[in-house]
Amino acid sequence: MSKTCLECGDKIVGREDKKFCSDACRNSYNNKMNKDQNNLMRNINNKLRKNYRILCELNPESKTKTTRTKLLAKGFDFEFVTSIYETKNGNRYYFLYDQGYMAIENDGFVLVKKDS
């Protein structure tokens, strides 16, 4: 009984448990199967990277202040963070890896960087 490649339908030669005739067919098949998931993850990771770059640019030291207007003007998206930290007194910091921010009065934000 001969088996055929799941991607192109060609005859498979070799091991009994092979599913593809070549690495190219295996890669093509798996890329098609994961396309939607990969696009979703790629888009989210791109937004996280952009937010991180913006915080790094605005906070070159380890603590500074900025405004919502400046963040939005650079394309910051408040929907995407990697973690949230709440202090004992109830202040909430939103982090993108080691860069974080906390809302303060008058649409301001304190930008902080975690110690490594």
Order of alpha helices (4+ residues) and beta strands (2+ residues): alpha-alpha-beta-alpha-beta-beta-beta-beta
